């Protein structure tokens, strides 16, 4: 019985050695296989740069000669040629100087300009953009934002923004949507997205 036990133990030891060797070879083979760069997890503890999915700077069309209504604007390729909308209270024509794309030096909205949806009618009272030097101040803000972002003076002078100035004579602004894409921006479930402005 002592001799039979030794034979079983030798057979078990042999089997165990073969199993360990097979596991070791499999692990070594898996580790030496190159992983596609897109599947590399990054460096733990070090934030990796993001990949822009969508970017809008409101500069696809120049607003040097006239302001552009948010409902008439079409974004560039980085914004997937997106079009936009806003609630009536945040659109041109609400008499609050909201919803205009402009840059430094853009003239005030011209009275009689046909309004984009959701508004119906024409611009009156320059949409209150001439009151309290609103448009002049907004243009200077566009310039200052460009300088802050590291643009040259010439680039900052051409930097365009979307006005949400709320320059109504009553000082009251209804709640609502200030800016919305007309089509959904594609996203992948389970991914992390950051938004900056």
Secondary structure, DSSP 4 states (H G I P E B T S, - for coil): -HHHHHHHHHHHHHHHHHHHHHHHHHHHHHHHSPPPGGG----TTSPPPP--S----S-SS--SSS-EEGGG-B--GGGTT-BEE--GGGSTTSSS-EEEEE-TTPPPPPTTPBPPTT--SB--GGGGSSGGGHHHHHHHHHHHHHHHTT--HHHHHH--EEEE----SS-------S-EESSPPP--TT-------
